[in-house]
Structures are given as C-alpha cells and as structure tokens.
C-alpha cells in the first residue's frame, strides 16, 4: 500500500518537452509556405510530414538538444511581503466562510432532530434541550461566558494595543455517548474547517471538546445586523447537522461543541483569529481530569485510546503524574505529497500502529512534524529514541519547543489571550509550563499526525511579515511592532523576560477568569 503511493505520484507527473497539438498546428501553418489553394487532404499530408520533421531529430545531427527554458525568477521576498501585507481585498477566509455557509446543501428544510441523550442550546434556532438546571449543563456554560461578553468596536489598532477579544457563544451541543476515559481532546477551528474536525473526531473515540468560530463584520459592534444574524443562523444549522451526524456515528468521538462569534468593525482585523480565547473556552467545556491540547488539523493515533481502556493502570499513571506537573508529549508527524494525497495518507496512518508509522518514515512518505521548516519546534522529542522506545522517557525543554501535550485540566497554565492570529501562541504556553516546573515525558506508543490542508491567508501574511521584520532587523532599521509578526514577537520576548524573573502570568479573557470558579465541574 505504502510503496504504491510513491509510484502513483510519479506516474501522474507531466512529461516535459512536448508541445500542445493545437500550438504545433498553428506554428506549422505560419511557417509551412503551403499555398492557400491546396486541398484539405494534401494540406493535412504536408502538415503531417512537417510535424514528423519537427518532432524527430536525425540521429546524426551535430546539434545537442535544446535545454528546457528556465522558469522566471520570483520577485524578491521583501517585495512579495509588501504586496501581501498591503492587500486591501477581503481576507480569503471571509469569502470562503460565506461561501461555505451559503452552500445550498446545508440550507435544506430539514428537521433539526438531535439523537436521544444529547443536549443542545441554540436560541437562534429555538433549540433548548439541556435539562437545565441539572448539572453539568451546557446552558450553564453558555450563560457564564455570555454574562462576561461586552461588544467592542474591534479594529486592527485596538487589537495591536492588546484590547482583548470579545467572543460570545451562539450555541452549545453536548454528546450523550458514554466513553469512560480520563482524557478529552481540546481543540478549536473556524466554522469552515468542520471537515477537518470530522476527520479528527473519527481518529479518536474518546471525549472531544471543540469551539468553532465565526468572525463577523459590521459598522458597529451592537446590535447585530440582519445579515450577520442570518450568518449565525446558518452556522448554527450547519453545526447542528454536523453534531447529529457525529452523534449517530458510534465509531466517532464523544463530541461537545460550541459555536462562538466575534464582531469587527474593520475588515482587516478579521485576520486576528482569537486562537487562545477559543482554546480556553474549549478547556472550560472539558470535564475529564486530563486534556490533550491539540489543533484541529492533528489526528490522534488509535494507540492512546487503546492504552487508556486497556485496564493496565495506564490511566492512573497519567493522572497521578499529570497532577504533579508532568506534560505528556504526543510525538507529532506529517505526511508528504500533494495536499489531497497527504491528507488521505494521514487518515490511514492515524488508524494504524506505531510500526506502520515507522515504516512510513523509512519510506520517506512521512516524517517528524515540521522538521524541514522549523526543526527546533519538535526535535526535542528525540524521534530516533521514540522509534525504539517501549516505555515513557523524559526529555529536556529546549528554546522554542512546542509539542502537543496531555496535561491535568486543573493544574496546567491557561493560554495567554493577547496572542491572536498565527504564531508564538503555543510556544509561549509551553515555555510558561517549563518556567513553572513542568517535566516533559514522551508517550511510547501514541502519536499524532498532521492532516494536510491549504495554508490560510493568516499564515501567509505572517510569513511575509516575518520576512519584512527579519530584513529590517538585519539592516538595523526600525521594526514594525504593529505587524502580525512584530506584535507577537514583542509579546513573546516580554513573556520570556518575565518568566526569567519568575513572575509571568498569562492574561486571561474575562469569561475564563470568572467561569473556572463558577462551573460545577471546575469546583471539584
């Protein structure tokens, strides 16, 4: 199976050096000198003869074959960066999400029926089946978060001044499945990434807490326009449909999901996805002793769930050590190739065992995550040791290490919500855990694997912003601390300084700061 993937990829490569037939005919007509009065039959015969003379070179030709033309040189990186950063068009995600929500396949007049045992609250759909006031309760969670919500006229400048994101909840859906394992996967995504969430949910049978996000834009933050109310309703309809499908699939995860939204008055600011606010909300929703802090494009291998239900004391060991400030590292991998085939291969690998992953790495169709672009982010996991390991092993923390980890839900630090958009947000969290005395222990059997997808415009702008920043730094020119990269770099450098002093505290959103002391499952 694995060897066929590599050969099929080579088989579909286009062969160089051939001219399209239509272009060849046009060239022949221009230079053939065939009289216009010639018959069609004779013209075709003469063209065929000339085509043969063009395409077949005599074996005794003294001239070497002409080399293929060189591809045009790309423009300088700084020019590209400037063009990306100065774009005035809508962010790609805005139009993509609108197209996603306008998809007629999700606007069918269907009954929004939920499977028996599940709970849901979505007022815009007039759905309220939470069993309130019985605890734990999704309505209690939504109310707690929304009580702290204050609409803001959010702009780029306000966000760059660290004015915290104002994120409200439009709906909550909780699974009725029974999955008695002590670990909840905690994740977040934009609403158009639900297919990625579905793949993640299919890779993990245990509890999964997710927050899906919708960015809205209007002239003033409050009240919501009819257009934006319609977008929220469509998103809630789609999430309800998605949740029902997952709930009926016994092989999929036990899914608890929230729909969140934020209002911007400036379209450019919509690039500043409130990733750490959403991570905190998803963690608030989790109700197991342990949480696995992962991103939505990471698939969980089957080994972790199998070890948790094995009854060999693995769950107890995880809980005891996690309470004592141990972060269990999930070795992360990625697949190679075109996006669609890399994603399909990731789906396959997540369902297989460790040896299959090792074989895939040996065949160079998979490898450690980001090892070719940002090796220091995961090399401290010591992959060569993991390939041979049968027991957990401790690793050192290294600068800019950013593994995905399993931690105690109540003990681990929270995410700093000043970090928005793309970059530094997970690195600073892992660095803070290290500064508070955490040990990092690598699990020997479980692993996660990145499911390939198209890069977002947020990431492309961050890369461009970093190029501009690094160039200015190298030329000893002033750097822009109001750019995406410049601002997150400043936040990270400041956080490191205060960590070295032993006094760093992550900035929390008002809802997380309040609700972790009010919700029943957080009081125990």
PABAMAR-763918 format. One record per residue: x, y negated, z negated of N, C-alpha, C in turn; residue in three letters. Coordinates in steps of 0.1 Angstrom, whole numbers, plus 5000, padded with zeros to 4 digits. Atoms other than C-alpha are relative to their C-alpha. Layout:
<atoms>
XYZXYZXYZALA/...
</atoms>
This chain:
<atoms>
500850125000500050005000500949885000UNK/499250125001502749754990500949995012UNK/499250024989505049835019499249965013UNK/500850044988502149785044499849855000UNK/500350145001501649435031501149925007UNK/498950074993505149325042500050025015UNK/499949984986504949485076498949935007UNK/501150074993501549345084500249855001UNK/499750144999502749005076500949975011UNK/499150024989505549045101499250025014UNK/500749974988503149185127499249885005UNK/500950114996500948875127500849875003UNK/499250124996503848635133500049975015UNK/500050034986503648455166501450015006UNK/498849984993506248535192500549875006UNK/499650124994508348235202500450015015UNK/499550004987509348135237499050035011UNK/501049974990506048195256499249875003UNK/500850114996504147925275498650045001UNK/501449974998500347905273499750015015UNK/500349974986498948035306499549875008UNK/500550114993497047715314501049895003UNK/498950094998500047495309500950045011UNK/499149944989502147725332499449975014UNK/500650024987499547695360500149855004UNK/500050144997499447315357501449965005UNK/498650034996503247295359500350055014UNK/499749954986503347515390499349925011UNK/500750084990500647315408500749875002UNK/499450134999502646995401501350015009UNK/498749994993505947125415500150115011UNK/499949894990505047405439500149965014UNK/500050044986504547205470499150085009UNK/500949924992501747435481499049905007UNK/500950104993499647245508498650024995UNK/501450005005496147145497499150085009UNK/500949924991494747325528500150154999UNK/499849855002495947665517498750064994UNK/501249935005493247925510500350034985UNK/499949965014492448025474500950124998UNK/499249875002493848375479501549985002UNK/498550024998497148255494500649924989UNK/499550095011497447985467500350084988UNK/499849925011497048245440501250095001UNK/498949914998499548475456501349924998UNK/498850085001502148195459500249964985UNK/499850035014501448085423500550124992UNK/499549885008501948435410501550035003UNK/498649984997505248465429500949904993UNK/499250105007506448135414500050034985UNK/500149975015505248235379501050114997UNK/499149895002507348555382501449955000UNK/498750065000510348345392500449924988UNK/499750085012509948115362500250094988UNK/499949925012509448395337501050114999UNK/498949905000512148635348501349955006UNK/498750064996515748525350500850115005UNK/499149894995518148725372501150044990UNK/499149955010520448945352501449945002UNK/498750054998523548795368500049855000UNK/500050145001522548435360501249954992UNK/498950055007525648235349499649914988UNK/500450105010523548015326499450074988UNK/500649945012522748105290498649964998UNK/501450045003519148105278499949874993UNK/500150135006517947765268499550014985UNK/500549985014517647735229498749934998UNK/501350065003514247655214500249864995UNK/499850145005513647285207500049994985UNK/500050025014514447155173498749944994UNK/501250065006511547075150500349864996UNK/499750145004511146705143500449994986UNK/499650025014512846585112498949934992UNK/501050065009510546505083500449864996UNK/499650135004510446145072500750014986UNK/499350005013512546055041498950024989UNK/501049965011510946185008499449884994UNK/500650125006510545834994499049945008UNK/501050064991508645715024498750084999UNK/501149925002506346015021499349984987UNK/500550025014505945954984499249875000UNK/500650125000505045594990498650005008UNK/501249994993502445685016498950074992UNK/500949925009500845944992499549914989UNK/500450085011500845704963499149885003UNK/500850124996499345414982498750045008UNK/501249964993496445614997498849934994UNK/501250075004493145424995498850095002UNK/501249924997490945705007499650084987UNK/500549925011488945924983500950114997UNK/499249885003490846194964499350125006UNK/500649884993490346524982499050084991UNK/500849925009488846684951498649944999UNK/501350065001485946424951499150055011UNK/500849964989484746514986499850155000UNK/500149865001485446884980498950044990UNK/501049975010483346894949498649975005UNK/501450044995480446704965499650105011UNK/500449914990480546944995499650144993UNK/500249875008480647244970498649994994UNK/501350015007477547114951498949985010UNK/501050014989475747034984499850125008UNK/500149884993476147384996498650064999UNK/501449965001472647495006499850144994UNK/500249875005473347844994499749994985UNK/500250005014473147724958498849914997UNK/501150095002470147494964498750075003UNK/501249924998467647774970499149994988UNK/501050015011464447754950499950144993UNK/499949875007465248044926499649984985UNK/500350005014464048124891501350014992UNK/498850005007466848034867499950104988UNK/500249905011466448354847501450054995UNK/498849965007469148454822499850144995UNK/500149865005469948814812499649994985UNK/500549995013468448924779501350004990UNK/498950015010470648844748500949885002UNK/499250124998472348544763499349874995UNK/500550135005471948184751500449895009UNK/499750114991471747864771499349874995UNK/500650135002471147494767500549915012UNK/499750094989470947264798498849915002UNK/501250085000468546984793499649955013UNK/500350054987468746854828499250115009UNK/500749894994467347194839498850054991UNK/501149975010464847204809500250154995UNK/499749875005466647514797500449994985UNK/499650005014466847574759499650134994UNK/500349865006467047934747501250044991UNK/498849985008469747904720499750074986UNK/500349945013467848054690500349904988UNK/499750095010468647734671498950004989UNK/498750045006469247694641500950124996UNK/499249895003470648044639501549985004UNK/498650024997474448044638500750135003UNK/499550124993476748054656499149965012UNK/501050044990474847844681500649905010UNK/499550094990475747674714499549865000UNK/500550145001473447384708500749924990UNK/499250075011475247304676501349955006UNK/498850044994478447284696499849885009UNK/500350114991477047064723499649874993UNK/500450115008475446834698501149934993UNK/498850055007478646804678500949925009UNK/499150074990480646704709499349875004UNK/500750124994478046464723499749894990UNK/500150115010477546284690501249914999UNK/498750095000481146154694500249945013UNK/499850054987480646064730499649855001UNK/500350144998480845694738500449965014UNK/499750034986480545594775501149895001UNK/498950104998483645404788500049965015UNK/499750044986484245204820501450035003UNK/498749954999487245414827500749965013UNK/499250044988489845274851501450064999UNK/498649965001493445364860500749934989UNK/499350085009494745084839499750044985UNK/500449965014492745194808500650144997UNK/499449875003493945554812501549994998UNK/498650025002497545444816500449934987UNK/499850065013497145244784499650104988UNK/500349905009496145574767498749984993UNK/501450005004492445494763499550145002UNK/500349854999491145844756498850025008UNK/501149964991488846014780498750024992UNK/501349985006485146014772499350115008UNK/500549894993483846354781498850064992UNK/501349965006480246464774499750145006UNK/500449864997478646814776498549995006UNK/501349994993475746874801499350134998UNK/500649875002475147234793501050104994UNK/499249895006476347544774499350135003UNK/500549864997475847914783500950104992UNK/499349905008476848194759499650145003UNK/500249864996477148564767499350084988UNK/500549915010475148834749500750135000UNK/499349885000477649104756500750034987UNK/499349965012479349294728501450055004UNK/498649964997483149304732500849984987UNK/499450025014484849364698501550015001UNK/498650015000488349254705500349864994UNK/499850125007490048974685500649885008UNK/499450104991491348764715499049955009UNK/500850074990489448504735501049935010UNK/499350084990490948374768499349865000UNK/500550145000490647994767500549935012UNK/499650064988490647804799499149895004UNK/500850114995489247514819500249985015UNK/499850024985488747414856499049895004UNK/501050094993486947164879498950105005UNK/501249924996483447284890500250085013UNK/499849944987484647374925501050124999UNK/499149895002487147624910499350134994UNK/500749895006484447864898500450145007UNK/499549874995485648134923501350054993UNK/498849965008489048134905499650054986UNK/500449955013487248164872499450145001UNK/500649864999485348464885501050105001UNK/498949914999488548634895500650034987UNK/499449995013489948564861499150094991UNK/500949935008486848694844499950155004UNK/500049864996486949014865501350084995UNK/498849945004490549074853500150034985UNK/500049995014489649064816498650034994UNK/501349965005486849244798499649944987UNK/500350065013487049054765499449875001UNK/500650145001485648714754500949905008UNK/499450104992486448424777499249874997UNK/500650135003485748054767500549915011UNK/499650094989485747814797499249874999UNK/500650134997484947444803500249975014UNK/499950054986484147344838499649855000UNK/500050155001484446974846499549945013UNK/500550084989482746724869500349854998UNK/499750155001484146374875499049935008UNK/501050094993481646104884500549865001UNK/499650144998482045754897498849925003UNK/501150104998479645464895500549864995UNK/499550145003479845084889500149984985UNK/499950015014479145104852499850144994UNK/500049865006479545404828498650044996UNK/501349975006476045384814498949905005UNK/500449865000473345474823500450075013UNK/499749934988473945744849499149975011UNK/500950034988472745674884499350135004UNK/500849894995470145894901500950105008UNK/499249914992472846024925500950094990UNK/499149925009475146134896499150104991UNK/500949915007472146284877499750125009UNK/500249894991471546484908501250095001UNK/498849914999475146604910500150084987UNK/500049925013474946714873499050115001UNK/501049894999471746904880500450115009UNK/499549904991473247074910501150084994UNK/498949935007476347164890499550094989UNK/500649925010474247294861499350125006UNK/500649894993472247504886501050105004UNK/499049914996475347654900500750074989UNK/499449945012476847724866499150114995UNK/501049905005473647894855500050135009UNK/500049894991473648114886501350084999UNK/498749935002477348194882500050084987UNK/500049935013476848274845499150135000UNK/500949894999473948504853500650125007UNK/499349904992476048694879501050074991UNK/499049945009478848744854499450084989UNK/500649935011476548844826499450135004UNK/500649884996474949114847501150105004UNK/498849914996478449254857500650054987UNK/499449945012479449494829501550015000UNK/498649994999482949514842500749864998UNK/499450145002483449134838500049964986UNK/499750055013484348924808498749974993UNK/501050065009482148814779500149855001UNK/499850144996481748454792499249914992UNK/500650125005480948144772500549885008UNK/499650114991480947834794499349874997UNK/500650135002480347464790500249925013UNK/499850104988479747204818500249864994UNK/499650135005481446874810500149905011UNK/499950104990481446544828500649874994UNK/499450125004483346214827499649905010UNK/500450104990482345884843501149905002UNK/498950104996484845654861499349885007UNK/500550124992484245304874501049975011UNK/499050024990487345324896500450145006UNK/499849874994487745604921501450054999UNK/498649955002491545624919500250074987UNK/499849945013491245704882499550144999UNK/500549865000489346024891501050115001UNK/498949915000492646184897500550054987UNK/499549975013493346184860499150104992UNK/500849895006491746514851500450024985UNK/499750005014491446534813500350144995UNK/499749855002493146874810500050044986UNK/499949965014493946864773498849984992UNK/501350015006490546744763499250125002UNK/500749884997489047034781500550124993UNK/499449895007491547274766499550014985UNK/500450015014490547154731498550044999UNK/501449975000486847184739499850165002UNK/500149864998487247544752500550084987UNK/499549935013489247634720498949984989UNK/501150025009486447474699498950115001UNK/501049914998484047714715500350154997UNK/499549865003486148034708499750034986UNK/500449965014485048234678500850134996UNK/499149895004487748514676501249954992UNK/498950045008490748504653501249955009UNK/498950044991493148474683499549945013UNK/500350064987493148274715501250025009UNK/498950004990495148324747499849875008UNK/500050134993495947984761500550015014UNK/499749974986495848034799499349905009UNK/500650084990495047834830499150095009UNK/501049934993492147934853500650085012UNK/499549924989494448054881500950114996UNK/499249895005496148314859499150124997UNK/500849885003494748664859500750094989UNK/499549915011495148894829500150145004UNK/499949864997496549234834499150094990UNK/500949925008494449524821500750054987UNK/499249945011497249624796499649944986UNK/500350075013496349364769498750064994UNK/501349955005492649474766500250154996UNK/499949865004493649844766500850024987UNK/499349995013496149784738499249964988UNK/500950055011493549594718499050104996UNK/501049905003491049874720500550144997UNK/499449875002493550154715499850064986UNK/500149955014493050174677501350044994UNK/498749975005496750194671500649894991UNK/499550105009497049894648500549885008UNK/499550124992497949654677499349874996UNK/500850125003495149414669500449944987UNK/499650055014496049394632501449945000UNK/498650064999499749334640500049865006UNK/500150134993498849054664499549894990UNK/500750095009496548884638500949964988UNK/499250035012498948914609501249915004UNK/498950084996501948774628499649875005UNK/500450134995500048504645499649904989UNK/500350095012498848374611501349954994UNK/498750045005502548354602500849925011UNK/499450094990503248124632500950085010UNK/499449934989504148374659499249975012UNK/500750014987503248294695500450115009UNK/499749884992503048604716500049965015UNK/499850054986504348534751499450115010UNK/500549924989502548674782500949985012UNK/499250024988505148724809499249975012UNK/500850054988503948544840500750035013UNK/499549974987504348644876499249935011UNK/500850054989503348524910500350095012UNK/499949924988502848684944500549915012UNK/499550084989504448574977499250025013UNK/500749994987503048515012499049895002UNK/501050104998500248315027499050004989UNK/500950025012497648185002499050124999UNK/501049905001494948435011500550144996UNK/499549875003497148745010500750004987UNK/499450005013499048634979498950014989UNK/501149995010495648584961499550154999UNK/500549865000494448934972501050094993UNK/499049925007497749084960499949984985UNK/500150035014497348914927498850074993UNK/501249935004493849064923500450154998UNK/499649865001495349404929501050034989UNK/499049975010498349374906499449984986UNK/500650015013496149254877499350124995UNK/500749875004494349584878500950124998UNK/499149895001497449794878500949984988UNK/499250005012500049874852501449935002UNK/498850075000503449744843501050055011UNK/499149944991505349984865499749965015UNK/500450054986503349874896500549865002UNK/499550144999504349514888501550015003UNK/498549994998508049614885500350055014UNK/499849964986507849794919499849895009UNK/500450114992506249494934501149895000UNK/498850095001509149274922501250055007UNK/498949934993511649524935499849985016UNK/500350014986509949504969499949855005UNK/500050154997510049114968498749955006UNK/501350064997506349064972499449934988UNK/500450075013506048934936501349974993UNK/498850045008508448774911499649924988UNK/500350095011508648574879499449875004UNK/500750124997506448274879500949885002UNK/499350134998507947954894501550015000UNK/498649985001511448104894500849935011UNK/499350064989512347944927499849845000UNK/500250145001511047594918500449944987UNK/499850065013511247544881500450124990UNK/499649875007513147844866500049984985UNK/499950025014513647684832498750014993UNK/501449995006509847694826499750144995UNK/500349865004509848074822501250094998UNK/498949915001513348214823500350054986UNK/499749975014513548214785499250134996UNK/500849875003511048514786500950125002UNK/499149894997514048724798499450125007UNK/500749904993512348924825500850135002UNK/499249884999515249164830499850094988UNK/500249925013514749274794498650055000UNK/501449955001510949294798499850125009UNK/500249894991511249534827500350144993UNK/499649885007512849784804499450024986UNK/500550015014511049694771498850094998UNK/501249935004508649924753499549954987UNK/500450065013508449714721500149855002UNK/499950155000507949344714501449964997UNK/498750055003511049134714500049854999UNK/500050155003511848784701500949935010UNK/499250084991513148514724500249864994UNK/499850135005514648174718499249905008UNK/500650114992512947854727501049925007UNK/499150084992514647654755499349885004UNK/500650134995514147304767499150025012UNK/501049994989511047274789499450145002UNK/500749865000509947634782498549984999UNK/501550025000506247664790499250135003UNK/500749884998504948014786498549994997UNK/501449985005501248114783500150094988UNK/499849935013500748244748498750044994UNK/501149965009498448424724500349954986UNK/499750065013498148234691498850014991UNK/501150005010496048214659499149885004UNK/500950114996492948004667500149884991UNK/500150115011493047804634501449944997UNK/498750055004496847774629500749925010UNK/499250074989498247664663499749865001UNK/500350144998498647294670499049985012UNK/500950044990496047124692500749935012UNK/499450074989496746974726499849854999UNK/500050155000497646604729499249955012UNK/501050044989494746444749500549885007UNK/499550124992496846144761500550055013UNK/499549944988498246384787498850035010UNK/501149984990495946374818500750035014UNK/499449974987496346484854500850125000UNK/499249894999499146714862501449974995UNK/498650025004502546754845500249984985UNK/499550025014504146784810499050054989UNK/501049985011500846874792500250134993UNK/499849875007501647234784501450014994UNK/498650005005505447174780500049944986UNK/499950075012504846924752499350084989UNK/500649915010502447174734500950114995UNK/499149895004504947454734501249944992UNK/499050065007507647214723499649964986UNK/500550035013505447104694499950124991UNK/500149875007504847464684501450044995UNK/498649975004508647514683500449914988UNK/499650105010509147194662499350034987UNK/500749975013506647324636500350144995UNK/499549885006508547654631499550135007UNK/500549884993506947894656501150095005UNK/499249914993508648214667499350045013UNK/500549964987508248334703500350155002UNK/499949864998507648714708499450045012UNK/500549964987507248874742499350134999UNK/500749875000504549144746500650095010UNK/499249914991506049454762499250065012UNK/500849934990503049584783499249905008UNK/500950094994500749294790500749905009UNK/499450114992501449034817498849925006UNK/501050074993499548764836500649975014UNK/499650024987499748684873499349885007UNK/500650124994499148364892499250045013UNK/500849984988496348374918500149885009UNK/499650114991497448164947498749925004UNK/501150094995495247864958500749885007UNK/499550124993495647544978500449904989UNK/499650105010497547264959499049885001UNK/500950115001495346984947500849875003UNK/499350134998496046614956500649954988UNK/499350055012496846554920501450054999UNK/498649955001499846784921500849945011UNK/499250064989500946644955500449864996UNK/499650145004500846294941501050004988UNK/499049995011502746404910501350025006UNK/498849974993505446554932500649875006UNK/499550124993505646234952500449894990UNK/499750095011505546024920501350034994UNK/498749965006508446224906501249965009UNK/499050044990510446164938500449854999UNK/499850145002509945794935500749964987UNK/499450035013510845794898501450045000UNK/498649955000513946004902500949925009UNK/499250084991515145794931500449874994UNK/499750125007514745474912501050014988UNK/499049975011516545624882501450025005UNK/498749974994519445744904500649875005UNK/499550134995519745394919500049894989UNK/500050095012519445234884499149885002UNK/501050104998516345044894498950034990UNK/501149995010513244984871499150125005UNK/500949894997510945294870498649954997UNK/501450045002507145264872499450104990UNK/500649925011505645384839498550005001UNK/501549994998502145334853499750105011UNK/500349904990502545604879499750134993UNK/500449875006501345964873501250064992UNK/498849935006504846104866500649914990UNK/499350105009506245784850499350004986UNK/500750015012503545784824500150134992UNK/499849875007503646154815501450024995UNK/498649995005507446134813500249924988UNK/499950095012507245844789499350064988UNK/500649935012504746034767500850114995UNK/499249885004506846344767501349964993UNK/498850055007510046154758499749954986UNK/500350065013508345974730499650124990UNK/500449895009506846304717501350084995UNK/498749945004510346464717500749934989UNK/499350085011511746174697499350024987UNK/500649995013509146204670500050154995UNK/499849875004509446584670501350024993UNK/498649995006513146544663500049944986UNK/500150065013512146334633499150084991UNK/500949925008509646594621498749944997UNK/501350075003506646364622499049995012UNK/500950014988505046414656498650064997UNK/501449955001501246454656499349985013UNK/500750024988499246514687498849924998UNK/501250095000496546264695498850095004UNK/501149924997493146444694498849915004UNK/501350074997489846344710499149994988UNK/500950015012487146234685499250124998UNK/500949895002484946534692500850124993UNK/499249895006487746794684500349974986UNK/499750045013488846594654498950024990UNK/501149995009485346604640499450144999UNK/500749875000483846934651500750114994UNK/499349885006486647164639499750014985UNK/500349995014485547074604498550014997UNK/501549995002481747104610499450135005UNK/500649884994481147404632500150124991UNK/500049895010480247714612501250105002UNK/498949904997482847944629501449944998UNK/498850075003485547684621500249984985UNK/499950025015484847664584500550124993UNK/499649885007485748024577501550025001UNK/
</atoms>
